[in-house]
Amino acid sequence: MQPDSKRPRAFRLQDLNLESSAETENPRAPVLIEPTRDPYEAEVEEAMAEAGGNAEEAAVEVAQKKGLARPWLLSWGGLFWSAAGGLVTLSFGLWLNHLVDDLFAQAPLLGAVGLGLAALAGLALLVLAGREAAGVLRQSRIAELHIGLAKARETDDFKDARRLVQELSALYAARAETALARDQLRELAHDIVDGRDLIDIAERTLIHPLDLEVRREIASAAKRVSMVTAIAPRAIIDVVFVIAQAIRLIRRISTIYGGRPGLLGFLKVLRSIGAHIAITGGMAAGDSIVQQVLGHGIAAKLSARLGEGVLNGLLTARVGLSAMAVCRPMPYAVGRAPGVRDVAPFLFSKAEPKG
């Protein structure tokens, strides 16, 4: 007997030959309907092999490669937006040239003022473009650090671990609250000869305080969303507030972990979060869907608006946990990835009936 012979199977009714008749001389064998394979499944399996069978880390790495670590200009989408942006820039340049010419035709002073304003606008545009590029590169570097540290810890490579930990410390060089942790890592890097231990110490001393701050942000956002949803008089207010809180939460988490997302950087983070949610099926590790449905069901029995508040709080926490996973500059090694019950236990405790 095959190992999967007891698994549920699906057949087409017309292929089962349910009507037994003498006229049926050559019955046709039933065709087994196989489920369609998820498009991310092969990538996750390959990443799991590289990550030592760690499904959580494999999902994070695949999500990062879909967004944060994906080359922006080396794709058809990047080529399209680059070409479209070039055309828009040329059109705007021609319009601005005609405008300055018309101003000079009216009066030399107006032309000089228009030319000066155009120069200031061009300078500001260059600065903004530089910041956007720096933000995208910084986010990509954080994703590469995450993948590199995961591989260095898996292979226990001391040279790579020491180099990557130094880059991790340099990422937070401008933040005073990390000075003590960075000094400790600098001293320990000369004494520890095991790459895995050095990475674990970096996680405990440097990243764990940031994790606590991120968890507080997720809890605060989930609490705000659940409360506003419960008291908001209109559904449109719920939708707008949930979206606004999700955007704010994603940007805040990215900033805590060292990112500086502008518009393009935020879009790359959002792409990675969407891929992570798609890969994990919207379920964070360590949580049970039964617990979530049960909590929402009890709250819904008490009040429809309370049930909606709990559900929206859960969704906000889910988005925050996915953002935490893809924006974190190193994998979870010392501890496990948090779940909704860890960051927002109030969503469940309030849903439990009293007495």
Solvent accessible surface area in square Angstrom, and as a share of the most:
residue,aa,sasa,rsa
1,M,197,0.88
2,Q,125,0.55
3,P,135,0.85
4,D,61,0.32
5,S,41,0.27
6,K,178,0.75
7,R,156,0.57
8,P,135,0.85
9,R,131,0.48
10,A,51,0.40
11,F,73,0.31
12,R,110,0.40
13,L,130,0.65
14,Q,124,0.55
15,D,9,0.04
16,L,62,0.31
17,N,65,0.33
18,L,131,0.65
19,E,151,0.67
20,S,115,0.74
21,S,58,0.37
22,A,104,0.80
23,E,154,0.69
24,T,62,0.36
25,E,143,0.64
26,N,138,0.71
27,P,87,0.55
28,R,150,0.55
29,A,77,0.59
30,P,67,0.42
31,V,76,0.44
32,L,58,0.29
33,I,70,0.35
34,E,119,0.54
35,P,112,0.70
36,T,137,0.80
37,R,132,0.48
38,D,72,0.37
39,P,112,0.71
40,Y,50,0.19
41,E,67,0.30
42,A,52,0.40
43,E,68,0.31
44,V,23,0.13
45,E,85,0.38
46,E,113,0.51
47,A,6,0.05
48,M,58,0.26
49,A,83,0.65
50,E,80,0.36
51,A,15,0.12
52,G,53,0.51
53,G,47,0.45
54,N,65,0.33
55,A,55,0.42
56,E,76,0.34
57,E,15,0.07
58,A,0,0.00
59,A,5,0.04
60,V,12,0.07
61,E,3,0.01
62,V,7,0.04
63,A,0,0.00
64,Q,0,0.00
65,K,91,0.39
66,K,54,0.23
67,G,1,0.01
68,L,0,0.00
69,A,28,0.22
70,R,90,0.33
71,P,75,0.47
72,W,86,0.30
73,L,120,0.60
74,L,154,0.76
75,S,27,0.17
76,W,213,0.75
77,G,40,0.38
78,G,3,0.03
79,L,99,0.49
80,F,122,0.51
81,W,164,0.58
82,S,54,0.35
83,A,59,0.45
84,A,29,0.23
85,G,34,0.33
86,G,33,0.32
87,L,120,0.60
88,V,103,0.59
89,T,87,0.51
90,L,121,0.60
91,S,70,0.45
92,F,110,0.46
93,G,35,0.34
94,L,114,0.56
95,W,141,0.50
96,L,45,0.22
97,N,80,0.41
98,H,111,0.49
99,L,67,0.33
100,V,15,0.09
101,D,73,0.38
102,D,85,0.44
103,L,46,0.23
104,F,87,0.36
105,A,88,0.68
106,Q,139,0.62
107,A,33,0.25
108,P,105,0.66
109,L,134,0.67
110,L,89,0.44
111,G,0,0.00
112,A,54,0.42
113,V,78,0.45
114,G,11,0.11
115,L,99,0.49
116,G,35,0.33
117,L,111,0.55
118,A,18,0.14
119,A,65,0.51
120,L,116,0.58
121,A,60,0.47
122,G,31,0.30
123,L,109,0.54
124,A,52,0.40
125,L,111,0.55
126,L,128,0.64
127,V,72,0.41
128,L,101,0.50
129,A,54,0.42
130,G,39,0.38
131,R,169,0.62
132,E,43,0.19
133,A,53,0.41
134,A,60,0.46
135,G,2,0.02
136,V,20,0.11
137,L,125,0.62
138,R,56,0.21
139,Q,1,0.01
140,S,20,0.13
141,R,85,0.31
142,I,1,0.01
143,A,0,0.00
144,E,84,0.38
145,L,2,0.01
146,H,3,0.01
147,I,20,0.10
148,G,19,0.19
149,L,0,0.00
150,A,12,0.10
151,K,96,0.41
152,A,3,0.02
153,R,61,0.22
154,E,89,0.40
155,T,96,0.56
156,D,49,0.26
157,D,53,0.27
158,F,55,0.23
159,K,168,0.71
160,D,53,0.27
161,A,0,0.00
162,R,72,0.26
163,R,115,0.42
164,L,8,0.04
165,V,4,0.03
166,Q,100,0.44
167,E,55,0.25
168,L,0,0.00
169,S,17,0.11
170,A,68,0.53
171,L,20,0.10
172,Y,0,0.00
173,A,59,0.46
174,A,92,0.72
175,R,53,0.19
176,A,90,0.70
177,E,123,0.55
178,T,6,0.03
179,A,39,0.30
180,L,127,0.63
181,A,13,0.10
182,R,31,0.11
183,D,61,0.32
184,Q,73,0.32
185,L,3,0.01
186,R,133,0.49
187,E,118,0.53
188,L,59,0.29
189,A,7,0.05
190,H,129,0.58
191,D,106,0.55
192,I,30,0.15
193,V,124,0.72
194,D,45,0.23
195,G,0,0.00
196,R,81,0.30
197,D,70,0.36
198,L,0,0.00
199,I,1,0.00
200,D,16,0.08
201,I,35,0.18
202,A,0,0.00
203,E,7,0.03
204,R,130,0.47
205,T,37,0.22
206,L,2,0.01
207,I,0,0.00
208,H,90,0.40
209,P,67,0.42
210,L,5,0.03
211,D,9,0.05
212,L,73,0.36
213,E,47,0.21
214,V,0,0.00
215,R,74,0.27
216,R,148,0.54
217,E,31,0.14
218,I,0,0.00
219,A,23,0.18
220,S,47,0.30
221,A,1,0.00
222,A,0,0.00
223,K,86,0.37
224,R,80,0.29
225,V,0,0.00
226,S,16,0.11
227,M,107,0.48
228,V,38,0.22
229,T,1,0.00
230,A,32,0.25
231,I,138,0.70
232,A,8,0.06
233,P,112,0.71
234,R,164,0.60
235,A,73,0.57
236,I,113,0.57
237,I,74,0.38
238,D,12,0.06
239,V,80,0.46
240,V,89,0.51
241,F,50,0.21
242,V,32,0.19
243,I,95,0.48
244,A,50,0.39
245,Q,19,0.08
246,A,19,0.15
247,I,72,0.37
248,R,116,0.42
249,L,0,0.00
250,I,4,0.02
251,R,98,0.36
252,R,87,0.32
253,I,0,0.00
254,S,1,0.01
255,T,63,0.37
256,I,3,0.01
257,Y,1,0.00
258,G,5,0.05
259,G,1,0.01
260,R,151,0.55
261,P,9,0.05
262,G,21,0.20
263,L,119,0.59
264,L,63,0.31
265,G,0,0.00
266,F,20,0.08
267,L,81,0.40
268,K,4,0.02
269,V,0,0.00
270,L,77,0.38
271,R,124,0.45
272,S,0,0.00
273,I,4,0.02
274,G,41,0.40
275,A,7,0.06
276,H,17,0.08
277,I,55,0.28
278,A,55,0.42
279,I,32,0.16
280,T,42,0.25
281,G,59,0.57
282,G,24,0.23
283,M,57,0.25
284,A,20,0.15
285,A,37,0.29
286,G,75,0.72
287,D,25,0.13
288,S,41,0.26
289,I,104,0.53
290,V,105,0.60
291,Q,67,0.30
292,Q,22,0.10
293,V,97,0.56
294,L,109,0.54
295,G,9,0.08
296,H,50,0.22
297,G,28,0.27
298,I,41,0.21
299,A,0,0.00
300,A,44,0.34
301,K,176,0.75
302,L,109,0.54
303,S,46,0.30
304,A,72,0.56
305,R,74,0.27
306,L,55,0.27
307,G,1,0.01
308,E,72,0.32
309,G,1,0.01
310,V,8,0.04
311,L,73,0.36
312,N,26,0.14
313,G,0,0.00
314,L,7,0.03
315,L,95,0.47
316,T,3,0.02
317,A,0,0.00
318,R,19,0.07
319,V,34,0.19
320,G,0,0.00
321,L,12,0.06
322,S,7,0.05
323,A,0,0.00
324,M,2,0.01
325,A,12,0.09
326,V,0,0.00
327,C,2,0.01
328,R,3,0.01
329,P,0,0.00
330,M,0,0.00
331,P,10,0.06
332,Y,52,0.20
333,A,29,0.22
334,V,67,0.38
335,G,44,0.42
336,R,154,0.56
337,A,19,0.15
338,P,11,0.07
339,G,1,0.01
340,V,0,0.00
341,R,101,0.37
342,D,49,0.26
343,V,7,0.04
344,A,0,0.00
345,P,71,0.45
346,F,33,0.14
347,L,5,0.02
348,F,9,0.04
349,S,66,0.43
350,K,121,0.51
351,A,1,0.01
352,E,100,0.45
353,P,93,0.58
354,K,201,0.85
355,G,129,1.24
